[in-house]
Amino acid sequence: MRKRLADEIGRLDKEAPRKVALVYPSPYGAAMSSLGYQRIYRAIMETPGMSCERVVLDDDAETELAKQTRPQSYESGRELADFPVLAVSVAYELEIAGLVALLEAAGIPPRRKDRDGRYPFVLAGGPLTFSNPLPLAGIVDAICIGEAEEISIQALDTIFAESTHAARLDALAKIPHMFVPSHHGEMLPLVAKVPEEMLPAWAPIRTPHAVLSNMFLLETERGCSRRCTYCVMRRSTNGGMRLVSMEKILATIPADARRVGLVGAAVSDHPKIVQIVNTLADQGREVGLSSLRPDRISTEFAGALKRAGYKTLTTAMDGPSERMREMLERKAKVKHLIRCAELAREHKMDRLKLYLMIGLPGENDADMDECAAFTTELSRIIPVSLGIAPFCAKRNTPLDGQPYAGVAVVTDRLDRLRRGLKGRADVRSTSAKWAWVEYVLAQGGEAEGLLVIDAVHAGGRFADYKRAFAKAKPRRSLAIAAV
């Protein structure tokens, strides 16, 4: 921890009477690569009379939760249980287990109903709230739904202003976009949306120990104008895309930042993205983009990326076949992906990396065979890597409620694809088993979230989740049977 603190650039050191533990239920490297987490860090530190200290999951606990030691803050070493308020940023479903591990290691009961005013107040927010925060409802006391720059500070002010746990809950329940499970049941409020003048979000801390090493992170836009049927951040979420001007983007970047990460759901859809990347390359900076759409890649764009340090052109195939991509309402066509391969070769990049999902509704072996044949064609142009994730239906999307294909089905299709591409492309996939756990939580509610506690107590292995979720009510039987 001392080494990491010494290597940070941009940390905001501040003492204040109202102290918050800013918790990230994944290790330090992921926390410092989260623009949302760092944005709330900055919001708290800029609030008069309030400050925060960071608490994250131990590195070893990411793969074995039992190894989580008694959590302490990075800034002062203060124990998690000694803070009056814990503000937790949760990115996705599997991080709920990390939150449980942190609470238990700190001696804080992980079940909301087991806590009262003797324990810290647990406030949650983060990307998970855009889809389905209900699995958190039995664990945390209140949840900021949606864009939290404003409402998180309002919520914290309210928590510190009230003297009892019950009064805090009553007051928070009256704030728009706040979800208080003890008061609201399963009735979720509308997703919060900040004024455009608060954009862009940017991360104050840079560190070589982040997953995105020494990178200054800022957003070029918020939201998306596309209609992809699987995506929570589609055009119907918070009014679609809100652009940040090129001038504001460039003016926000510190002069000493040698690596810049442009973040957003649709960075490559920014109308001036090529000019932005070229300007940063002219300044001698390396640039990374969080989302590159194949239909947006042009000769000029690929050239700008190469100048900005790109060695691999990474974009999304999304579905394994043209038929599946049409079902997902993706604009990526065969011609776009071929052109990406040609442009990567033309600009002397090392390879083309494509992300896609398998286990989609209506998918079959023929789609895998089409993917293998097409990827083989691309590999004749440039070396290709496939990054594969099993499809998990999310709430608040058109594909909400679609079943998980099943661990065996996903595994068989991966094996079929690997056989078809042996020696011609690198194929890597996230776990079919853990994708099922993610799916159960994504489609679940408070009961499924509480079953995570049982799974963590048992050791946090896949078999522990399988046994725990077998206790779920029949309304989730489809999800459970998918294994």
C-alpha positions in Angstrom: 0.0 0.0 0.0 2.8 2.4 0.8 4.5 1.7 -2.5 1.3 2.3 -4.4 0.6 5.6 -2.6 4.1 6.8 -3.3 3.7 6.1 -7.0 0.3 7.9 -7.4 0.0 11.2 -9.3 -2.9 13.5 -8.6 -4.1 12.1 -5.3 -6.3 14.7 -3.4 -5.1 14.9 0.2 -7.6 16.4 2.5 -8.8 16.2 6.1 -12.4 16.9 7.0 -14.8 16.2 9.9 -17.2 14.1 7.7 -15.2 11.1 6.6 -16.4 8.5 4.1 -14.9 5.1 3.2 -15.0 4.9 -0.6 -15.2 1.2 -1.3 -14.5 -0.7 -4.5 -15.2 -4.5 -4.2 -12.4 -5.4 -6.6 -8.6 -5.0 -6.2 -6.7 -1.7 -6.4 -5.7 -2.1 -10.1 -9.3 -2.3 -11.2 -10.5 0.5 -8.8 -7.9 3.0 -10.2 -9.0 2.1 -13.7 -12.6 2.9 -13.0 -13.6 6.3 -14.2 -16.8 6.2 -12.2 -15.1 5.4 -8.9 -12.5 8.1 -9.4 -15.3 10.6 -10.3 -17.1 10.0 -7.1 -13.7 10.2 -5.2 -13.3 13.7 -6.7 -16.8 14.7 -6.0 -16.5 13.9 -2.3 -13.1 15.5 -2.0 -14.4 18.7 -3.6 -17.3 18.9 -1.1 -16.7 21.3 1.8 -16.4 19.6 5.1 -16.3 16.1 3.6 -13.5 13.8 2.5 -13.0 10.1 1.7 -10.4 7.3 2.0 -10.2 4.4 -0.4 -10.8 0.8 0.6 -10.5 -2.0 -2.0 -10.5 -5.8 -2.1 -7.2 -7.5 -1.4 -5.4 -8.7 -4.6 -5.5 -12.3 -3.5 -9.2 -12.1 -2.6 -10.2 -11.6 -6.2 -9.7 -15.4 -6.8 -10.1 -16.6 -3.3 -12.4 -14.5 -1.1 -11.3 -16.3 2.1 -7.9 -14.6 1.7 -9.5 -11.1 2.3 -7.7 -9.6 5.4 -9.3 -7.0 7.7 -9.8 -4.1 5.3 -8.1 -0.8 5.9 -8.0 2.5 4.0 -5.1 3.4 1.7 -4.8 6.9 3.0 -4.6 6.4 6.8 -4.9 2.7 7.5 -8.2 3.3 9.3 -10.3 0.1 9.5 -13.4 -0.1 7.4 -15.7 -0.6 10.4 -14.5 2.6 12.0 -15.9 4.8 9.2 -19.5 6.2 9.8 -20.4 5.8 6.1 -19.3 3.3 3.4 -19.9 4.5 -0.2 -19.6 1.5 -2.5 -19.2 1.5 -6.3 -20.4 -1.7 -7.9 -19.7 -2.2 -11.6 -21.2 -5.6 -12.2 -22.9 -8.6 -10.6 -19.9 -10.7 -9.6 -18.5 -7.8 -7.5 -21.3 -8.3 -5.0 -19.3 -11.2 -3.5 -16.3 -8.9 -3.1 -18.5 -6.5 -1.1 -19.7 -9.3 1.1 -16.1 -10.4 1.7 -15.1 -6.9 2.7 -18.0 -6.4 5.1 -17.4 -9.7 6.8 -13.7 -9.2 7.1 -14.4 -5.9 8.8 -16.8 -7.5 11.2 -19.8 -5.7 9.6 -22.9 -8.0 9.1 -23.4 -8.3 5.4 -27.3 -8.6 5.7 -28.9 -5.2 5.8 -31.5 -6.4 8.3 -28.8 -7.4 10.8 -27.4 -3.8 11.0 -28.5 -0.8 12.9 -26.9 2.5 14.0 -24.0 0.8 15.6 -22.6 -0.1 12.2 -21.5 2.1 9.3 -24.2 3.2 6.9 -23.7 1.4 3.6 -24.6 3.5 0.5 -24.1 1.9 -3.0 -24.0 3.2 -6.6 -22.2 2.4 -9.8 -22.8 1.0 -13.3 -24.8 -2.0 -11.9 -27.6 0.5 -11.0 -28.4 1.1 -14.7 -29.5 -2.5 -15.1 -30.6 -4.3 -12.0 -29.5 -3.2 -8.5 -32.1 -5.4 -6.7 -29.5 -8.1 -5.8 -27.9 -5.4 -3.6 -31.1 -4.6 -1.8 -30.7 -7.1 1.0 -27.1 -6.1 1.6 -26.8 -2.2 1.4 -28.9 0.4 3.1 -29.6 2.7 0.2 -28.6 2.9 -3.5 -28.0 5.9 -5.8 -29.6 4.9 -9.1 -27.9 6.1 -12.3 -25.4 9.0 -12.8 -24.3 9.7 -9.2 -22.1 12.8 -9.3 -24.9 14.9 -7.7 -27.2 12.5 -5.9 -24.3 10.8 -4.1 -23.3 14.0 -2.4 -26.9 14.9 -1.6 -27.2 11.4 -0.1 -24.0 11.7 2.0 -25.1 15.2 3.2 -28.4 13.7 4.3 -26.8 10.7 6.1 -24.4 13.0 8.1 -27.3 15.4 8.9 -29.4 12.8 10.6 -28.6 11.3 14.0 -30.3 7.9 13.8 -30.3 5.1 11.3 -34.1 5.2 10.9 -34.1 9.0 10.3 -31.4 8.6 7.6 -33.5 6.0 5.8 -36.6 8.1 6.0 -34.8 11.2 4.6 -33.1 9.3 1.8 -36.3 7.7 0.7 -37.6 11.2 -0.2 -34.7 12.1 -2.5 -35.4 11.5 -6.2 -33.4 8.7 -7.8 -32.6 7.2 -4.4 -33.6 3.6 -3.7 -34.1 2.6 -0.1 -35.1 -1.1 0.0 -36.6 -0.9 3.5 -39.0 1.8 2.2 -39.5 1.1 -1.5 -39.6 -2.7 -1.7 -38.7 -3.5 -5.4 -40.1 -0.3 -6.8 -37.0 1.3 -8.4 -36.8 5.1 -9.1 -35.9 6.6 -12.5 -32.2 6.7 -13.4 -30.5 10.0 -12.5 -29.0 12.2 -15.2 -26.5 14.9 -14.5 -26.6 18.3 -16.3 -24.4 18.4 -19.4 -22.2 21.2 -17.9 -20.9 18.6 -15.4 -19.4 16.6 -18.2 -16.8 15.3 -18.8 -15.9 13.0 -15.9 -12.2 12.6 -15.5 -10.0 10.7 -13.1 -7.6 12.7 -10.9 -5.3 9.8 -9.9 -2.8 8.2 -12.3 -0.7 5.2 -11.2 1.5 2.5 -12.8 -0.3 -0.1 -10.6 -3.7 0.4 -12.3 -4.9 -2.0 -15.0 -4.7 1.0 -17.3 -1.2 1.9 -16.2 -0.3 5.6 -15.8 -3.3 6.6 -17.9 -5.3 9.8 -17.5 -9.0 8.8 -18.0 -11.7 11.1 -19.2 -15.0 10.7 -21.1 -15.6 12.0 -24.6 -19.3 11.4 -24.4 -21.9 9.8 -22.1 -24.5 7.3 -23.3 -24.9 6.0 -26.8 -27.1 6.7 -29.8 -27.2 3.0 -31.0 -29.9 0.5 -30.4 -28.0 -2.7 -29.6 -30.5 -5.1 -28.1 -28.2 -6.5 -25.4 -26.8 -3.2 -24.1 -27.9 -1.3 -21.0 -26.4 1.9 -22.4 -28.4 1.9 -25.6 -30.1 5.1 -27.0 -33.2 4.8 -24.8 -31.1 5.1 -21.6 -30.9 8.7 -20.3 -31.7 10.2 -23.7 -28.9 8.6 -25.6 -25.5 10.2 -26.4 -24.3 13.5 -24.9 -21.2 14.7 -26.5 -18.3 16.6 -24.9 -16.7 19.2 -27.2 -13.2 18.6 -28.6 -12.0 21.8 -27.0 -13.2 20.8 -23.6 -11.7 17.3 -23.9 -8.3 18.7 -24.8 -8.4 21.4 -22.2 -9.1 18.9 -19.4 -6.0 16.8 -20.0 -3.0 17.7 -17.8 0.2 18.8 -19.6 2.2 16.0 -18.0 -0.2 13.1 -18.9 1.7 11.0 -21.4 -1.0 8.3 -21.7 -4.7 9.3 -22.2 -7.7 7.0 -22.0 -10.8 8.2 -23.8 -13.8 6.5 -22.1 -17.4 6.1 -23.0 -20.0 3.6 -24.4 -19.4 4.9 -28.0 -16.1 6.8 -28.1 -15.6 6.2 -31.8 -19.0 7.7 -32.6 -17.7 11.2 -31.5 -17.8 13.3 -34.7 -14.3 14.7 -34.0 -12.6 11.6 -32.6 -10.0 11.4 -35.4 -9.0 15.0 -34.8 -8.9 14.4 -31.0 -6.6 11.4 -31.4 -4.4 13.1 -34.0 -4.0 16.2 -31.7 -3.0 14.0 -28.8 -0.6 12.1 -31.0 0.9 15.4 -32.2 1.5 16.2 -28.5 3.5 13.0 -28.1 0.9 11.2 -26.1 -0.3 7.6 -26.3 -4.0 7.2 -26.6 -6.4 4.4 -25.7 -10.1 4.2 -26.6 -12.6 2.1 -24.6 -14.9 1.4 -27.6 -14.1 1.2 -31.3 -17.0 0.4 -33.6 -15.9 -1.4 -36.9 -18.2 0.7 -39.1 -16.4 3.8 -37.9 -12.9 2.8 -38.7 -11.5 4.6 -41.7 -8.0 5.0 -43.2 -7.7 8.3 -41.3 -8.9 6.8 -38.1 -6.6 3.8 -38.2 -3.7 6.1 -39.1 -4.4 8.3 -36.1 -4.6 5.2 -33.8 -1.3 4.0 -35.1 0.3 7.4 -34.5 -1.1 7.3 -30.9 0.6 4.0 -30.1 -1.9 1.3 -31.2 -0.2 -2.0 -32.0 -3.5 -4.0 -32.0 -6.7 -2.8 -33.6 -9.4 -3.9 -31.2 -13.1 -3.8 -32.1 -16.3 -5.7 -31.8 -17.7 -8.6 -33.9 -20.5 -8.9 -31.3 -22.2 -12.0 -32.8 -20.6 -15.1 -34.4 -22.6 -14.7 -37.6 -24.3 -12.1 -39.7 -27.6 -13.5 -38.6 -26.8 -13.1 -35.0 -25.4 -9.6 -35.5 -28.7 -8.6 -37.2 -30.6 -9.9 -34.2 -28.5 -7.8 -31.9 -29.2 -4.7 -34.2 -25.5 -4.1 -34.7 -24.2 -2.1 -37.6 -21.1 -4.2 -37.9 -21.1 -6.0 -41.3 -18.7 -8.5 -42.9 -17.4 -5.7 -45.1 -16.6 -3.5 -42.1 -14.7 -6.3 -40.3 -12.7 -7.1 -43.5 -11.9 -3.5 -43.9 -10.7 -3.3 -40.3 -8.3 -6.2 -40.9 -7.0 -4.5 -44.1 -6.5 -1.2 -42.3 -4.7 -2.9 -39.4 -2.3 -4.5 -41.9 -1.9 -1.3 -44.0 -0.9 0.6 -40.8 1.5 -2.2 -39.8 -0.3 -3.2 -36.6 0.5 -6.6 -35.1 -3.0 -8.0 -35.1 -6.8 -7.6 -35.1 -8.6 -8.4 -31.9 -12.4 -9.0 -32.0 -14.8 -9.2 -29.1 -18.0 -11.3 -29.5 -20.7 -13.1 -27.5 -21.8 -16.7 -27.9 -24.8 -18.4 -26.4 -27.2 -15.9 -28.0 -30.9 -16.6 -28.4 -31.5 -18.7 -31.5 -27.8 -19.4 -32.0 -26.7 -22.9 -33.3 -23.7 -24.7 -34.5 -24.0 -23.2 -38.0 -23.3 -19.8 -36.5 -20.1 -21.2 -34.9 -19.0 -22.7 -38.3 -19.7 -19.3 -40.0 -17.6 -17.6 -37.3 -14.7 -20.0 -37.8 -14.8 -19.7 -41.6 -15.0 -15.9 -41.5 -12.2 -15.6 -38.9 -10.1 -17.8 -41.0 -10.6 -15.4 -43.9 -9.6 -12.5 -41.7 -6.5 -14.4 -40.5 -5.2 -14.5 -44.1 -5.0 -10.7 -43.9 -3.6 -10.2 -40.4 -3.2 -12.4 -37.2 -6.6 -12.5 -35.4 -7.5 -12.9 -31.7 -11.1 -13.5 -30.5 -12.2 -12.4 -27.0 -15.4 -14.2 -26.2 -18.0 -13.7 -23.5 -21.0 -15.9 -22.9 -24.2 -13.9 -23.4 -26.0 -12.8 -20.2 -29.4 -11.1 -20.6 -29.6 -7.8 -18.6 -32.6 -6.0 -17.2 -33.7 -2.8 -19.0 -32.7 -4.2 -22.4 -34.9 -5.7 -25.2 -33.3 -9.1 -24.5 -34.2 -9.0 -20.8 -35.6 -12.4 -19.7 -33.9 -14.4 -22.4 -32.5 -17.6 -20.8 -28.9 -18.5 -20.4 -27.8 -21.0 -23.0 -26.3 -23.3 -20.4 -22.7 -24.1 -19.3 -22.6 -27.3 -21.3 -24.0 -25.6 -24.5 -21.6 -22.6 -24.2 -18.6 -25.0 -23.6 -19.5 -27.2 -26.6 -19.8 -24.1 -28.9 -16.5 -22.8 -27.7 -14.8 -26.2 -28.3 -16.4 -26.3 -31.8 -15.0 -22.8 -32.5 -11.6 -23.6 -31.2 -11.4 -26.8 -33.3 -12.5 -24.8 -36.4 -9.8 -22.2 -35.8 -6.9 -24.4 -34.5 -3.7 -22.9 -35.7 -5.4 -19.9 -37.4 -6.6 -17.7 -34.6 -6.2 -17.2 -30.8 -9.5 -17.9 -29.0 -10.0 -16.8 -25.4 -13.2 -16.8 -23.4 -14.4 -15.8 -20.0 -15.8 -18.7 -17.9 -19.1 -20.2 -19.0 -19.7 -21.2 -15.3 -19.2 -17.7 -13.9 -21.2 -16.2 -16.7 -24.1 -18.3 -15.4 -23.6 -16.9 -11.9 -23.6 -13.4 -13.4 -26.8 -14.3 -15.3 -28.7 -15.5 -12.2 -27.9 -12.2 -10.4 -28.6 -10.1 -13.5 -32.1 -11.5 -13.7 -32.5 -11.9 -10.0 -33.7 -9.9 -7.0 -33.0 -9.4 -3.3 -33.2 -13.1 -2.6 -30.5 -14.0 -5.1 -28.3 -11.3 -3.7 -28.6 -12.7 -0.2 -27.7 -16.2 -1.5 -24.4 -14.7 -2.5 -23.7 -14.5 1.2 -24.3 -18.2 1.6 -22.0 -18.9 -1.4 -19.2 -16.7 0.0 -19.5 -18.4 3.4 -19.1 -21.8 1.7 -15.9 -20.7 0.0 -17.1 -18.7 -3.0 -16.4 -21.4 -5.6 -18.7 -22.1 -8.5 -20.1 -25.2 -6.8 -20.9 -23.1 -3.8 -23.0 -20.7 -6.0 -24.7 -23.6 -7.6 -25.8 -25.0 -4.3 -26.8 -21.6 -3.0 -28.8 -20.7 -6.0 -30.6 -24.0 -5.8 -32.5 -22.4 -2.9 -33.9 -19.7 -5.1 -37.7 -19.4 -5.5 -39.4 -21.0 -8.4 -39.7 -17.7 -10.2 -36.0 -18.1 -11.1 -36.2 -21.8 -11.9 -35.4 -21.1 -15.5 -32.2 -19.4 -14.6 -31.2 -22.2 -12.2 -32.0 -25.0 -14.7 -29.8 -23.4 -17.3 -26.7 -25.1 -15.8 
